[in-house]
Amino acid sequence: MSTLYAQVCENILDQIQRGALKVGDRLPPEAEYAAELGSSRSTLRLAFSELEASGVLKRKKRAGTEIISDTPKPRFNMATSGIGELLSLGRDTHFTIFDTAICRTEDIPQLEGLFSETGHWLQVNGARTLAGETQPFSANQVMVPARYAAIET
């Protein structure tokens, strides 16, 4: 079940996609629009914040809320409860490799106590982007046991 503000977001996006609301339209004042949608002002504000962050709305104090796009921009948004979820980045993003190097275990303090059969590691440097985006949202350095150094990228 989705949150109330997510339902309001979906409702607004649906109205935009059906043509009931158009790019360039100004939305009614919050109190009026919340009543029209059957939600509270705080729920509407959360929905507006989400739609603004995704590039659909633009809000200006005392000027109102304007529709600036009919399509949300893809963006990475992850709240994580642990390392397992953090490691799921590979599923939702694209990793571009910039370069690789072979490093000795003793040269990298973070590798202390970790095992590589050869005593060496493959260092992979790259960046993560969302599908269809060109600007990375993170730079990454990955250390892999050197036995994988021959794998083609």
N, C-alpha and C positions, 0 to 999 in steps of 0.2 A: 504494500500500500504506500503511495507517495504522500509526501507532506502536503499540507494545505497550500503553502506558497508555491510548491511545484505544480499543483493542480491549477492555480491561478496563472502561473507562467504558461502552462500548456493551453489554457483557455485563451489567453491573449495571443499566443502564437497561432492558434487555430483561427482566430478572427482575422489575423493578418494574412494567413495563407488562403483563407476563403475570400478575401477581398473586402470584408466588412470594415477592416482598418487598413490604411495604406501608408506607405512610406511618406513622411512629411506631415502626417496627421498629428495633431496635439491631442493628448488624452485629457479627459475631464479632470477637475481637481480631485485629489485623493479621496476625500470624504464622500463625494458624489460617486466616484468610480467604484469605490469599495462597496457602497450600498448597491450599486447596479450589478456588481459581480457576486453579491451575497457573501462578502468576506469582511474581515476587520481591516482597519487602516494599517495595523502592524503587519498583517499577512500580506497586504498589497505592497507595502514598502519593501518587504523581503523579496517579493516577486519582482518588483521594479529593480531592486539592486542586482538580482540575478540576471535579468534581461539587459540591464545596463552593462554588466560585466561581460556579457556575451555579445555585445555590440548591436543589440536590437533597439534599445532605447537610449535617449540622452536626456538627463534631467538637469534642470537649472533652477536654483532657488528663485522663487517669485516669478519664474517664466514658464514653469510647467514641464511636462514630460512629452517628448516628441519621439515618434517612431522614425529611426534613421536607417533601418535595414529590415528586410523581410526574412533574413536567414541568420540564425545565430552562428557566430564564428566558432570553429572548433577550438577548444582550449583544454589544457590539462588541468584537472582539478582532482586532487586526491587527498582525502583525509584517511590517515592510516592508523591502525591499531596495533601494528607490529611489523616486523621485518618481512614476514611472509607476504603481506600486502605490498610492501615497498618493492619487493622483488618482482611483482607482477607488472612492473613498468614495461618489460619486454613485450607483453601482450598488446599494450595500447599505444606504443610509440615506435618510432624508427630510429635505429642507432647507426650513425654514420661514422666510420673509422677514419681518423686523420693520419695516425701513424702507429707503429708498433716498435717495440724494442725488447731485447732480452736483458733481464736484471738478475743480479745475484741476490739470494735471500738476505744475506747480511747487509746489503746496501739499502734495504727498505725496512725501516723500523716497524712498520705495521705488519710485516710478514713474520716477525719474531714468533717462534713457536709453531709456525705452520709448516707443513711438509710438502716438498716438491722432490720427486725422485732424483732429479738431476742437481738440485740445489739452485736451480735457476727458475725464473718465471718469465712468462710472456706478458709484457705490459702493453695494454691496448688503450689508446687515447681516442676519444671521440665525443660526439654530442648527440643528444636525444631531441627529436622533433615530433610533433603530432603529424598524422597523415595529412598530406596536402599543404603543410606549412613549410616555410623556408627558414624561419628564425628558430634556432634551438632554444629550449627552455632549461637545459642543463648541460654542463660539460662533465664528462665522466672519464675516470681512469680505472681500468679493470685489470686485475692481476690474475693470470691463469697459469697453472703449472706448465712448465716448458714442454712437456710431452705433447702439448697441443699446438706447438709453434708451427708445425708443418701444415696445419689446416688452412686452406685457402679462404680469404675473406671475400 
